[in-house]
Amino acid sequence: MSAGKISDKSMAGQRRIAVVGAGPAGQSAALALARAGYPVTLIDAGPGPAPAAQAADLRVFALSPASLSLLAELAVWPPPQPERISPYRRMHVWQQDPLRGLELDAAALGWSELGCIVEHGVLQHALAQGVASTPAIQCHWQARVQALDQGADEVIVQLEDGRRLSVSLLVAADGAGSPVRGLAGLTVRRHDYGQSGLVANVRCRQPHEGTARQRFLPTGPLAFLPLASGPCDCSIVWSQPHDQARHWRQAPAAHFEQALTAAMDGWLGPIELLGERALFPLARQLAERYHDNRVVLIADAAHAVHPLAGQGLNLGFLDVAALARILGAAARRDLDPGLSALLARYARERQGENALAAHGFDAIAGSYGLAGSGLDGLRDGVVGLLNTMPALKRQLVMVASGLAGR
Ligand SMILES: Cc1cc2nc3c(=O)[nH]c(=O)nc-3n(C[C@H](O)[C@H](O)[C@H](O)COP(=O)(O)OP(=O)(O)OC[C@H]3O[C@@H](n4cnc5c(N)ncnc54)[C@H](O)[C@@H]3O)c2cc1C
């Protein structure tokens, strides 16, 4: 395509929205905004859709009921490989004594599940199929945004290959490092946890029984999420100081397996490593403002949180739902989607909630960080006491599932 400004107001009377980033948040935003009536341009640096790999992906998400209902509304859930999703019905969290930890059970709430574990590639493939079958979405792959010109009536998005797109609104869904956020001059507050999340797929001797487990160790939380690939297969996220995480990533498999088995006090039996290990540095990062002059941030571009509660993408999907609802109402009244008042409304709905969640996860991590202080047994006891308070537990699950207040 030749350089020069492309008129992207192609659908009569309709204002085009560009979404930068085709991760799960960007693809779902493109779908939701197209359904809300907008022509959408989706821009990503990557090569475009790929089929989900045969082998189980190292990156998985625990998706909440609110996320699953958004995906169902977008007609991408269940995904084309339903055999690769793993519903989880129970959650078990403890510090020292698993028998005194917190247990949450879907059945006690009258639900069939608390959520689903899905592989990154399986989710991305489902979303990509939805995007490909939506004529209102135009995709630009292997395209990076180089510059923005944020005017009163439009924002001009200049791509690295010289193309220039004129749109009414630019949605930045380009992840925690968000180049668009920087181009728009939006800043973040960052707190480095000094930890990395070591992720791997493992096989335990004991079956997972559809239970998501998390043990708080003195060095950080260790989560086991049930996988669909086998009754004893789990995805783990082991948050640890960087040097320890690096050590365990490189350690011979047998040493790693022993350490992991010991870290769970043998509760799941001997544990076998399946394949690779990967590290993700962990930081809390919150944008100070969510919008500026026709540019709006969603998902990791706006907020990155500790993975201990498995809520990062779930918060991102709540951003998508809120933005699409507000801009859908604007489309019905023929309002310009880049209006500052609309973006401020979205920010009011989401910014406080995301910050509260991020600091809430830190408070949980901090309270368990007292391990070794003599309070550990007490903490398991207090948490265990919650098991006798069904109303409070229900409220806890409603918050974690993204359904509180709905
Ligand atoms: C160890 C770990 C475990 C986690 N577990 C969970 C969990 O169980 N549940 C959960 O909800 N969340 C979880 N999270 C959080 C979750 O991974 C993130 O919230 C989610 O991946 C963010 O998705 P996104 O679409 O915002 O960004 P990304 O997935 O990072 O996508 C960003 C996209 O932007 C594109 N891009 C970047 N720069 C440019 C550019 N210059 N131009 C064009 N395109 C660009 C990239 O190619 C990419 O496609 C976990 C995180 C970690 C680290």
The ligand as an SDF file (V2000), in Angstrom:
LIG
                    3D

 53 58  0  0  0  0  0  0  0  0999 V2000
    3.0240  -15.5010   35.1510 C   0  0  0  0  0  0  0  0  0  0  0  0
    1.7300  -14.8360   34.7850 C   0  0  0  0  0  0  0  0  0  0  0  0
    0.5240  -15.5000   34.9630 C   0  0  0  0  0  0  0  0  0  0  0  0
   -0.6880  -14.8800   34.6510 C   0  0  0  0  0  0  0  0  0  0  0  0
   -1.8650  -15.5480   34.8560 N   0  0  0  0  0  0  0  0  0  0  0  0
   -3.0370  -14.9450   34.6150 C   0  0  0  0  0  0  0  0  0  0  0  0
   -4.2870  -15.6070   34.8520 C   0  0  0  0  0  0  0  0  0  0  0  0
   -4.3400  -16.7500   35.2930 O   0  0  0  0  0  0  0  0  0  0  0  0
   -5.4460  -14.9420   34.5820 N   0  0  0  0  0  0  0  0  0  0  0  0
   -5.4360  -13.6590   34.1080 C   0  0  0  0  0  0  0  0  0  0  0  0
   -6.5170  -13.0770   33.9190 O   0  0  0  0  0  0  0  0  0  0  0  0
   -4.2750  -13.0060   33.8520 N   0  0  0  0  0  0  0  0  0  0  0  0
   -3.0890  -13.6080   34.0940 C   0  0  0  0  0  0  0  0  0  0  0  0
   -1.9070  -12.9600   33.8410 N   0  0  0  0  0  0  0  0  0  0  0  0
   -1.9510  -11.6060   33.2360 C   0  0  0  0  0  0  0  0  0  0  0  0
   -2.0920  -11.6960   31.7210 C   0  0  0  0  0  0  0  0  0  0  0  0
   -1.0150  -12.4680   31.1860 O   0  0  0  0  0  0  0  0  0  0  0  0
   -2.0980  -10.3100   31.0820 C   0  0  0  0  0  0  0  0  0  0  0  0
   -3.0000   -9.4850   31.7710 O   0  0  0  0  0  0  0  0  0  0  0  0
   -2.5390  -10.3880   29.6100 C   0  0  0  0  0  0  0  0  0  0  0  0
   -1.6720  -11.2200   28.8700 O   0  0  0  0  0  0  0  0  0  0  0  0
   -2.5520   -8.9930   28.9800 C   0  0  0  0  0  0  0  0  0  0  0  0
   -3.1040   -9.0780   27.6900 O   0  0  0  0  0  0  0  0  0  0  0  0
   -3.0540   -7.8190   26.7050 P   0  0  0  0  0  0  0  0  0  0  0  0
   -3.8760   -8.2170   25.5190 O   0  0  0  0  0  0  0  0  0  0  0  0
   -3.3680   -6.5610   27.4410 O   0  0  0  0  0  0  0  0  0  0  0  0
   -1.5050   -7.6700   26.3230 O   0  0  0  0  0  0  0  0  0  0  0  0
   -0.5210   -8.6520   25.5180 P   0  0  0  0  0  0  0  0  0  0  0  0
   -0.9970  -10.0630   25.5830 O   0  0  0  0  0  0  0  0  0  0  0  0
    0.8370   -8.3350   26.0380 O   0  0  0  0  0  0  0  0  0  0  0  0
   -0.6630   -8.2010   23.9880 O   0  0  0  0  0  0  0  0  0  0  0  0
   -0.0850   -7.0050   23.5290 C   0  0  0  0  0  0  0  0  0  0  0  0
   -0.0990   -7.0420   22.0100 C   0  0  0  0  0  0  0  0  0  0  0  0
    0.3690   -5.7770   21.5560 O   0  0  0  0  0  0  0  0  0  0  0  0
    1.2470   -5.9860   20.4610 C   0  0  0  0  0  0  0  0  0  0  0  0
    2.1780   -4.8620   20.4060 N   0  0  0  0  0  0  0  0  0  0  0  0
    3.1070   -4.5020   21.3100 C   0  0  0  0  0  0  0  0  0  0  0  0
    3.7850   -3.4390   20.8950 N   0  0  0  0  0  0  0  0  0  0  0  0
    3.2760   -3.0910   19.6890 C   0  0  0  0  0  0  0  0  0  0  0  0
    3.5540   -2.0640   18.7480 C   0  0  0  0  0  0  0  0  0  0  0  0
    4.5370   -1.1700   18.9290 N   0  0  0  0  0  0  0  0  0  0  0  0
    2.7950   -1.9750   17.6300 N   0  0  0  0  0  0  0  0  0  0  0  0
    1.8390   -2.8860   17.3870 C   0  0  0  0  0  0  0  0  0  0  0  0
    1.5450   -3.9040   18.2380 N   0  0  0  0  0  0  0  0  0  0  0  0
    2.2420   -3.9860   19.3720 C   0  0  0  0  0  0  0  0  0  0  0  0
    1.9360   -7.3150   20.7510 C   0  0  0  0  0  0  0  0  0  0  0  0
    2.3990   -7.9140   19.5360 O   0  0  0  0  0  0  0  0  0  0  0  0
    0.8060   -8.1040   21.3960 C   0  0  0  0  0  0  0  0  0  0  0  0
    0.0760   -8.8440   20.4430 O   0  0  0  0  0  0  0  0  0  0  0  0
   -0.6950  -13.5680   34.1470 C   0  0  0  0  0  0  0  0  0  0  0  0
    0.5260  -12.8840   33.9480 C   0  0  0  0  0  0  0  0  0  0  0  0
    1.7220  -13.5160   34.2740 C   0  0  0  0  0  0  0  0  0  0  0  0
    3.0230  -12.7640   34.0780 C   0  0  0  0  0  0  0  0  0  0  0  0
  1  2  1  0
  2  3  1  0
  2 52  2  0
  3  4  2  0
  4  5  1  0
  4 50  1  0
  5  6  2  0
  6  7  1  0
  6 13  1  0
  7  8  2  0
  7  9  1  0
  9 10  1  0
 10 11  2  0
 10 12  1  0
 12 13  2  0
 13 14  1  0
 14 15  1  0
 14 50  1  0
 15 16  1  0
 16 17  1  0
 16 18  1  0
 18 19  1  0
 18 20  1  0
 20 21  1  0
 20 22  1  0
 22 23  1  0
 23 24  1  0
 24 25  2  0
 24 26  1  0
 24 27  1  0
 27 28  1  0
 28 29  2  0
 28 30  1  0
 28 31  1  0
 31 32  1  0
 32 33  1  0
 33 34  1  0
 33 48  1  0
 34 35  1  0
 35 36  1  0
 35 46  1  0
 36 37  1  0
 36 45  1  0
 37 38  2  0
 38 39  1  0
 39 40  1  0
 39 45  2  0
 40 41  1  0
 40 42  2  0
 42 43  1  0
 43 44  2  0
 44 45  1  0
 46 47  1  0
 46 48  1  0
 48 49  1  0
 50 51  2  0
 51 52  1  0
 52 53  1  0
M  END
$$$$
